[in-house]
Amino acid sequence: MKLTTEDRLKAEKKYQTDIRRKMKAVNTYDKSFEHGIRVLAKTLVDYDDVVQQFEDGGAEYIVEYTNKNGSTNKVKSPLYMAMEKLRDDILLYSRELGLTPAGLKKIKESVGGNKSGSKLEEALKKLGAG
């Protein structure tokens, strides 16, 4: 079942609220990230929509494709390929917003946070300096 425009907008708003909440929980929220938040929310809704279409269509990962020469080959389902691309995009935007461990570390380092690295690295430095 394809989402109506109204349902999409509601889902996007819900995702935006959830993303902001998560960003605030890890102390990375800033108004300058609003565009990225909106794009990630839309991408999450697109992903939900494609997953639903994939499942409704029988969740086939491999489909037969007949090219213009009449040869039939087995290929990845276009819906599954769209899901893979959307997953990559979701991970990319989540990382940029500090919602993955690597993204969080990068943001904290860029604002002068934990420049020395992990707690283990800090402890080893203290032992070496002591």
CYANA upper distance limits for C-alpha pairs under 8 A (distance plus 0.5 A):
  1 MET  CA     52 GLN  CA      7.58
  1 MET  CA     53 GLN  CA      7.47
  1 MET  CA     56 ASP  CA      8.22
  2 LYS  CA     49 ASP  CA      7.14
  2 LYS  CA     52 GLN  CA      8.49
  2 LYS  CA     53 GLN  CA      7.99
  3 LEU  CA      7 ASP  CA      6.32
  3 LEU  CA      8 ARG  CA      6.52
  3 LEU  CA     49 ASP  CA      7.52
  4 THR  CA      8 ARG  CA      6.65
  5 THR  CA      9 LEU  CA      6.74
  6 GLU  CA     10 LYS  CA      6.78
  7 ASP  CA     11 ALA  CA      6.59
  8 ARG  CA     12 GLU  CA      6.55
  8 ARG  CA     45 VAL  CA      7.29
  9 LEU  CA     13 LYS  CA      6.69
 10 LYS  CA     14 LYS  CA      6.71
 11 ALA  CA     15 TYR  CA      6.66
 11 ALA  CA     45 VAL  CA      7.05
 12 GLU  CA     16 GLN  CA      6.55
 12 GLU  CA     38 ARG  CA      8.09
 12 GLU  CA     41 ALA  CA      5.67
 12 GLU  CA     42 LYS  CA      6.25
 12 GLU  CA     44 LEU  CA      8.40
 12 GLU  CA     45 VAL  CA      6.87
 13 LYS  CA     17 THR  CA      6.68
 13 LYS  CA     41 ALA  CA      8.04
 14 LYS  CA     18 ASP  CA      6.71
 15 TYR  CA     19 ILE  CA      6.49
 15 TYR  CA     41 ALA  CA      5.66
 15 TYR  CA     44 LEU  CA      8.05
 16 GLN  CA     20 ARG  CA      6.67
 16 GLN  CA     37 ILE  CA      6.59
 16 GLN  CA     38 ARG  CA      6.83
 16 GLN  CA     41 ALA  CA      6.04
 17 THR  CA     21 ARG  CA      6.64
 18 ASP  CA     22 LYS  CA      6.70
 19 ILE  CA     23 MET  CA      6.59
 19 ILE  CA     37 ILE  CA      7.26
 19 ILE  CA     41 ALA  CA      8.29
 20 ARG  CA     24 LYS  CA      6.54
 20 ARG  CA     29 TYR  CA      7.02
 20 ARG  CA     37 ILE  CA      8.03
 21 ARG  CA     25 ALA  CA      6.67
 22 LYS  CA     26 VAL  CA      7.04
 22 LYS  CA     99 LEU  CA      7.80
 23 MET  CA     27 ASN  CA      6.44
 23 MET  CA     28 THR  CA      5.58
 23 MET  CA     29 TYR  CA      5.38
 23 MET  CA     97 LEU  CA      7.78
 23 MET  CA     98 GLY  CA      7.50
 23 MET  CA     99 LEU  CA      7.20
 24 LYS  CA     28 THR  CA      6.47
 24 LYS  CA     29 TYR  CA      5.65
 26 VAL  CA     98 GLY  CA      8.36
 26 VAL  CA     99 LEU  CA      8.41
 26 VAL  CA    104 LEU  CA      8.32
 28 THR  CA     97 LEU  CA      7.66
 28 THR  CA     98 GLY  CA      6.76
 28 THR  CA    104 LEU  CA      8.11
 28 THR  CA    107 ILE  CA      7.93
 29 TYR  CA     33 PHE  CA      7.62
 29 TYR  CA     97 LEU  CA      8.38
 30 ASP  CA     34 GLU  CA      8.19
 33 PHE  CA     37 ILE  CA      6.66
 33 PHE  CA     97 LEU  CA      7.64
 34 GLU  CA     38 ARG  CA      6.69
 35 HIS  CA     39 VAL  CA      6.74
 36 GLY  CA     40 LEU  CA      6.51
 36 GLY  CA     93 TYR  CA      7.29
 36 GLY  CA     97 LEU  CA      7.85
 37 ILE  CA     41 ALA  CA      6.59
 37 ILE  CA     97 LEU  CA      8.20
 38 ARG  CA     42 LYS  CA      6.72
 39 VAL  CA     43 THR  CA      6.60
 39 VAL  CA     93 TYR  CA      8.50
 40 LEU  CA     44 LEU  CA      6.61
 40 LEU  CA     90 ILE  CA      6.81
 40 LEU  CA     93 TYR  CA      6.46
 40 LEU  CA     94 SER  CA      7.82
 41 ALA  CA     45 VAL  CA      6.84
 42 LYS  CA     46 ASP  CA      6.64
 43 THR  CA     47 TYR  CA      6.56
 43 THR  CA     86 LEU  CA      7.23
 43 THR  CA     89 ASP  CA      7.92
 43 THR  CA     90 ILE  CA      7.09
 44 LEU  CA     48 ASP  CA      6.71
 44 LEU  CA     86 LEU  CA      8.39
 44 LEU  CA     90 ILE  CA      7.35
 45 VAL  CA     49 ASP  CA      6.68
 46 ASP  CA     50 VAL  CA      6.67
 46 ASP  CA     86 LEU  CA      8.23
 47 TYR  CA     51 VAL  CA      6.55
 47 TYR  CA     83 MET  CA      6.78
 47 TYR  CA     86 LEU  CA      6.47
 47 TYR  CA     87 ARG  CA      7.98
 48 ASP  CA     52 GLN  CA      6.66
 49 ASP  CA     53 GLN  CA      6.79
 50 VAL  CA     54 PHE  CA      6.51
 50 VAL  CA     79 LEU  CA      7.03
 50 VAL  CA     82 ALA  CA      7.82
 50 VAL  CA     83 MET  CA      6.97
 51 VAL  CA     55 GLU  CA      6.60
 51 VAL  CA     79 LEU  CA      8.37
 51 VAL  CA     83 MET  CA      7.29
 52 GLN  CA     56 ASP  CA      6.47
 53 GLN  CA     57 GLY  CA      6.49
 53 GLN  CA     79 LEU  CA      8.16
 54 PHE  CA     58 GLY  CA      7.10
 54 PHE  CA     59 ALA  CA      5.55
 54 PHE  CA     60 GLU  CA      7.91
 54 PHE  CA     79 LEU  CA      6.43
 54 PHE  CA     80 TYR  CA      7.50
 55 GLU  CA     59 ALA  CA      5.04
 60 GLU  CA     77 SER  CA      7.22
 61 TYR  CA     76 LYS  CA      6.24
 61 TYR  CA     77 SER  CA      5.75
 61 TYR  CA     80 TYR  CA      6.62
 62 ILE  CA     74 LYS  CA      6.72
 62 ILE  CA     75 VAL  CA      5.93
 62 ILE  CA     76 LYS  CA      5.05
 62 ILE  CA     77 SER  CA      5.72
 63 VAL  CA     74 LYS  CA      6.01
 63 VAL  CA     75 VAL  CA      6.03
 63 VAL  CA     76 LYS  CA      6.67
 63 VAL  CA     77 SER  CA      5.97
 64 GLU  CA     72 THR  CA      6.84
 64 GLU  CA     73 ASN  CA      5.99
 64 GLU  CA     74 LYS  CA      4.98
 64 GLU  CA     75 VAL  CA      6.69
 65 TYR  CA     72 THR  CA      5.88
 65 TYR  CA     73 ASN  CA      5.78
 65 TYR  CA     74 LYS  CA      6.59
 65 TYR  CA     75 VAL  CA      7.06
 66 THR  CA     70 GLY  CA      6.16
 66 THR  CA     71 SER  CA      5.88
 66 THR  CA     72 THR  CA      4.67
 66 THR  CA     73 ASN  CA      6.85
 67 ASN  CA     71 SER  CA      6.11
 67 ASN  CA     72 THR  CA      6.99
 67 ASN  CA     73 ASN  CA      8.48
 76 LYS  CA     80 TYR  CA      7.29
 76 LYS  CA     81 MET  CA      7.18
 77 SER  CA     81 MET  CA      6.74
 78 PRO  CA     82 ALA  CA      6.66
 79 LEU  CA     83 MET  CA      6.71
 80 TYR  CA     84 GLU  CA      6.78
 81 MET  CA     85 LYS  CA      6.80
 82 ALA  CA     86 LEU  CA      6.61
 83 MET  CA     87 ARG  CA      6.58
 84 GLU  CA     88 ASP  CA      6.86
 85 LYS  CA     89 ASP  CA      6.77
 86 LEU  CA     90 ILE  CA      6.52
 87 ARG  CA     91 LEU  CA      6.65
 88 ASP  CA     92 LEU  CA      6.64
 89 ASP  CA     93 TYR  CA      6.69
 90 ILE  CA     94 SER  CA      6.42
 91 LEU  CA     95 ARG  CA      6.48
 92 LEU  CA     96 GLU  CA      6.77
 93 TYR  CA     97 LEU  CA      6.69
 94 SER  CA     98 GLY  CA      6.79
 94 SER  CA     99 LEU  CA      5.44
 94 SER  CA    100 THR  CA      6.76
 94 SER  CA    103 GLY  CA      8.01
 95 ARG  CA     99 LEU  CA      6.02
 95 ARG  CA    100 THR  CA      5.65
 95 ARG  CA    101 PRO  CA      8.35
 95 ARG  CA    102 ALA  CA      7.26
 95 ARG  CA    103 GLY  CA      4.73
 95 ARG  CA    104 LEU  CA      7.75
 96 GLU  CA    103 GLY  CA      6.28
 97 LEU  CA    103 GLY  CA      7.32
 97 LEU  CA    104 LEU  CA      8.16
 98 GLY  CA    102 ALA  CA      8.10
 98 GLY  CA    103 GLY  CA      4.81
 98 GLY  CA    104 LEU  CA      4.49
 98 GLY  CA    105 LYS  CA      8.04
 98 GLY  CA    106 LYS  CA      8.14
 98 GLY  CA    107 ILE  CA      6.84
 99 LEU  CA    103 GLY  CA      6.76
 99 LEU  CA    104 LEU  CA      6.67
100 THR  CA    104 LEU  CA      6.41
101 PRO  CA    105 LYS  CA      6.66
102 ALA  CA    106 LYS  CA      6.69
103 GLY  CA    107 ILE  CA      6.72
104 LEU  CA    108 LYS  CA      6.63
105 LYS  CA    109 GLU  CA      6.56
105 LYS  CA    114 ASN  CA      8.19
106 LYS  CA    110 SER  CA      6.64
107 ILE  CA    111 VAL  CA      6.93
108 LYS  CA    112 GLY  CA      6.91
108 LYS  CA    113 GLY  CA      5.23
108 LYS  CA    114 ASN  CA      6.75
108 LYS  CA    115 LYS  CA      8.45
109 GLU  CA    113 GLY  CA      5.42
109 GLU  CA    114 ASN  CA      6.02
109 GLU  CA    115 LYS  CA      5.70
114 ASN  CA    118 SER  CA      8.30
116 SER  CA    121 GLU  CA      7.48
116 SER  CA    122 GLU  CA      6.93
117 GLY  CA    121 GLU  CA      6.60
117 GLY  CA    122 GLU  CA      7.54
118 SER  CA    122 GLU  CA      6.90
119 LYS  CA    123 ALA  CA      6.64
120 LEU  CA    124 LEU  CA      6.63
121 GLU  CA    125 LYS  CA      6.63
122 GLU  CA    126 LYS  CA      6.76
123 ALA  CA    127 LEU  CA      6.74
124 LEU  CA    128 GLY  CA      6.62
125 LYS  CA    129 ALA  CA      6.55
126 LYS  CA    130 GLY  CA      6.39
